[in-house]
Amino acid sequence: MTLESKIQQAKFKTPQHKLGVNLLYTSHLINYLLHQQFKDLEITHQQYNVLRILRGQHPKPCNLKLIKERIIDRMSDASRIIDKLIVKGFVERKECSSDRRNVDLLITEKGLKLLASLDHVDGSFHDLFKNLSKEDIKTLNNLLDKLHG
């Protein structure tokens, strides 16, 4: 099904206009799918992203600067996300032993278990892209990398 039929638009002004709307539509679709995965767990996709960053560093600690550099949603308030994850028991904050001005962030066992229960989310991406061949996916990834500059 084409984008035009999905959003009931006869035509776009330019191919670039269609591409912009198509990217927005796809972004919202992915966000909706992620929201559906997390709604029963009372976790957001931004919190999921931070937990994955921390799991990638585990068992080494991480700091807020690294999270801000690696977080996908650059508009997110990483400090607030961390605070909420601490309250939920998924992350712990410790004073950095090598630099007292810095704070170490570590994923807890509870956070690791939550992520393990969410590993199926990656399968949702496979389902979303099931109509694309491996070559299509490679091409799309290359084009998106080019778009990001």
C-alpha positions in Angstrom: 0.0 0.0 0.0 1.4 3.4 -0.9 1.8 6.3 1.5 -0.7 8.3 -0.6 -3.4 5.7 0.1 -2.5 5.3 3.8 -2.9 9.0 4.5 -5.5 9.6 1.7 -3.4 12.2 -0.1 -3.7 12.5 -3.9 -0.2 13.6 -4.6 2.8 15.3 -3.0 4.4 18.6 -4.2 7.8 17.1 -4.7 9.5 13.7 -4.2 11.4 15.4 -1.3 8.1 16.3 0.3 6.9 12.8 0.0 10.1 11.5 1.5 9.8 13.8 4.5 6.2 12.8 5.1 7.1 9.1 4.6 9.9 9.3 7.1 7.6 11.0 9.6 4.9 8.4 9.0 7.4 5.6 9.5 8.9 7.2 12.6 5.4 7.4 14.2 4.7 3.8 13.2 7.8 2.6 14.9 7.2 4.7 18.0 3.6 3.3 18.2 4.9 -0.3 17.9 7.5 0.4 20.7 4.9 2.0 22.9 2.7 -1.1 22.5 5.6 -3.3 23.6 6.3 -1.2 26.7 2.9 0.0 27.9 2.3 -2.9 30.3 5.8 -2.5 31.8 5.4 1.2 32.6 8.6 2.0 30.6 9.1 4.3 27.7 11.2 3.7 24.6 13.6 6.4 25.8 14.0 4.5 29.1 14.5 1.3 27.1 17.2 3.0 25.0 19.1 4.1 28.2 18.8 0.6 29.7 20.3 -0.9 26.5 23.2 1.6 26.7 23.8 0.6 30.3 23.6 -3.1 29.5 26.1 -2.6 26.7 28.6 -1.1 29.3 27.8 -3.7 31.9 29.5 -4.6 34.2 31.5 -1.4 33.7 29.8 1.8 35.0 28.6 4.5 32.7 28.3 8.3 33.1 25.6 10.7 32.1 27.8 12.2 29.4 28.2 8.9 27.6 24.4 8.3 27.7 23.7 11.7 26.3 26.2 11.0 23.4 24.6 7.6 22.6 20.9 8.2 23.2 18.8 8.0 20.1 16.3 10.7 21.0 18.5 13.7 21.3 15.6 15.8 22.7 15.2 13.5 25.7 16.2 14.7 29.1 18.7 12.0 30.0 19.0 13.1 33.7 15.2 12.9 34.2 15.1 9.5 32.5 17.9 8.2 34.7 16.1 9.5 37.8 12.9 7.6 36.8 14.9 4.4 36.2 16.5 4.7 39.6 13.1 5.1 41.3 11.9 2.0 39.5 15.0 0.1 40.6 16.4 -0.5 37.1 19.5 1.7 37.6 21.7 2.6 40.5 23.8 5.7 41.0 27.2 5.6 42.8 29.9 8.1 43.4 32.8 7.6 40.9 35.9 6.3 42.7 38.3 8.0 40.3 36.5 11.4 40.1 34.3 12.5 42.9 32.7 15.2 40.7 31.4 12.4 38.5 28.7 9.8 39.1 28.7 6.2 38.0 25.5 4.7 36.6 25.0 1.0 36.6 22.2 -1.2 35.4 20.8 -3.3 38.3 19.9 -7.0 38.2 16.3 -6.0 38.0 17.1 -3.8 34.9 19.0 -6.7 33.3 16.0 -9.0 33.8 13.6 -6.4 32.4 15.8 -6.1 29.2 16.0 -9.9 28.9 12.2 -10.0 28.9 12.2 -7.4 26.2 14.7 -9.0 23.8 11.8 -10.0 21.6 11.4 -6.3 20.7 14.2 -6.7 18.2 11.9 -9.3 16.5 9.3 -6.6 16.1 11.7 -4.8 13.8 12.1 -8.0 11.7 8.3 -8.2 11.4 8.1 -4.5 10.4 10.7 -4.9 7.7 9.5 -8.4 6.5 8.5 -7.0 3.0 12.1 -5.8 2.4 14.8 -8.1 1.0 18.3 -8.2 2.7 19.5 -6.0 -0.2 16.7 -3.5 0.3 17.5 -3.3 4.0 21.2 -2.7 3.2 20.4 -0.1 0.7 17.9 1.7 3.0 20.5 1.7 5.8 23.1 3.2 3.5 20.7 5.9 2.3 19.7 6.8 5.9 23.3 6.9 6.9 23.9 9.3 4.0 20.9 11.4 5.0 22.3 11.7 8.6 25.5 13.0 7.2 
